[in-house]
Amino acid sequence: MRDSGPKRRAAALGSAGVLVTATLIAGAVAAPTASATADTHHGKDREARGVAIAAARAARTGIDWQDCPADWNLAEPIQCGWVSVPMDYAKPYGKQIKLAVDRVGNTGTKSERQGALLYNPGGPGGSGLRFPARVTAKNPVWAATAKAYDFVGFDPRGVGKSAPISCADPQEFVKAPKMDPVPRSEADKRAQRKLAREYAEGCHERSGEMLPHMTTPNTARDLDVIRAALGEKKLNFLGVSYGTYLGAVYATLFPGHVRRMVVDSVVNPSREKIWYQANLDQDVAFEGRWKDWQDWVAKNDATYHLGDTRAEVQEQWLALRATAEKNPLGGVVGPAELISFFQSAPYYDSAWAPTAAVFSQYVAGDTQALVDAAAPDPSDTAGNAASENGNAVYTAVECTDAKWPADWRTWDRDNTRLHRDHPFMTWANAWMNLPCATWPVKQQTPVDVRSGKGLPPVLIVQSERDAATPYAGAVELHQRLRGSRLITERDAGSHGVTGLVNPCVNDRVDTYLLTGEVDRSDVTCAPHATPKP
């Protein structure tokens, strides 16, 4: 499932019939350290040489910053530019692709400036280009950090403005209603398997040249080339959700190039988890957070009138689901579209009240509010193209990064078993990922994420009940990165913690980014404020 950073992107359509949101080196260039060629252990020494060549070239070229194109919707003083990277780092002089980058300068004095802070919001498939807007919008959570850093965003390879890939016609991709993700028969499963296979074939037909190179290690190499193009000797990085895995892979490949790194809402970096098992783990965590939301709705029954116990709220959900299965609301909102809309609540606390309000309106007799919220908009061609692209990148990266089970019986067994106790997301997530079972390009072996020589302390931030990136992932990364510190937000589960108002977290993130200092030991923070109905 796409884990899409602290702000919910437009829902993206799962390949095989479900809407799901989805869940990285001449002057400014540090010479490739011995550990930068940690690649070699994976037979990747050619890529290590290739990234050194590309980064040296980028450092000489720099970035030609200009006002952003009008249709990017990034107003002055944000500036935009391009960084060229090899499509294939084993062939650094071969085909190049252009990555879109943007920035806003630090708000403090020249003497306060500490360089550039690069950001990735997750996905895979999320765009980072809105990051500088945190400064122009005067977001108070980031005010202290903005004094010291230029905020730099980018579209990763394949995303948005950066050599975008596609797997399907966007207007076809968003058509609704999709099949109910929960199969009622073997025929339903066969139909979903056919859709998944066709989606994988569509990726190859439309984007075949890029697919073998759509990997997290290549995005990490791109990150190092961007660092060099910015004139930075070392990288300052904030990664949320999938961005934490991008950061972890960068830290493994380029430990001597890291200056400061904050990772927030952590993908479990274990090779055993990337990516098949990680998605199964999500299904369990989503069920837990779905129940947390239902408990909150029940507690606020005076506002929402959906029942004063979790069981009653669940009964309303099952009734809605059954109605939409029999007769899709407005002709377009079936169970798949409902899951896409309702899953934002277990993702983000900020969605608790809006989701409950629409649900409440429906139960009170207003179906249109739910149709407006959950149905695709065929007229929004730009939004639909962005959703299709985001899903294509998600699928390409996760399917190419690692080996997936090719035998349908494995998928069927694991998801049937999980669905019994965790029905909210299990089958929807399975169909979204099933293209990986018939993926048309070679699937790689994930990087063995570890500390290397020169890696400074990394700051890890995680809520205890996160659905998209379960807590165990933060613990695993903490154990793998020597000297790292873990901040746990207890009794909380919003995905993307650093953007929320919680001084216990915010002050420590600021202190680390501004001074490099971390606490002597790990820290547990009380939760941020519970949403108000």
NORJOHU-V158399 format. One record per helix or strand. SS is the DSSP state (a for helix, b for strand). FROM is the first residue (numbers start at 1). LEN is the number of residues. If there is no record, write none. Layout:
ss: [SS & SS]
from: [FROM & FROM]
len: [LEN & LEN]
//
This chain:
ss: [b & b & b & a & a & b & a & b & a & b & b & b & b & a & a & b & a & a & a & b & a & a & b & a & a & a & b & b & a & a & a & a & a & a & b & a & b & a & b]
from: [3 & 12 & 18 & 35 & 45 & 66 & 70 & 79 & 89 & 96 & 115 & 123 & 127 & 133 & 140 & 149 & 170 & 186 & 216 & 235 & 242 & 255 & 258 & 276 & 301 & 310 & 329 & 333 & 335 & 349 & 367 & 381 & 408 & 426 & 459 & 472 & 485 & 503 & 523]
len: [1 & 3 & 3 & 8 & 17 & 2 & 3 & 8 & 3 & 9 & 6 & 1 & 1 & 4 & 9 & 7 & 4 & 26 & 14 & 6 & 12 & 3 & 7 & 24 & 4 & 17 & 1 & 1 & 13 & 15 & 8 & 21 & 14 & 13 & 5 & 9 & 5 & 13 & 3]
//
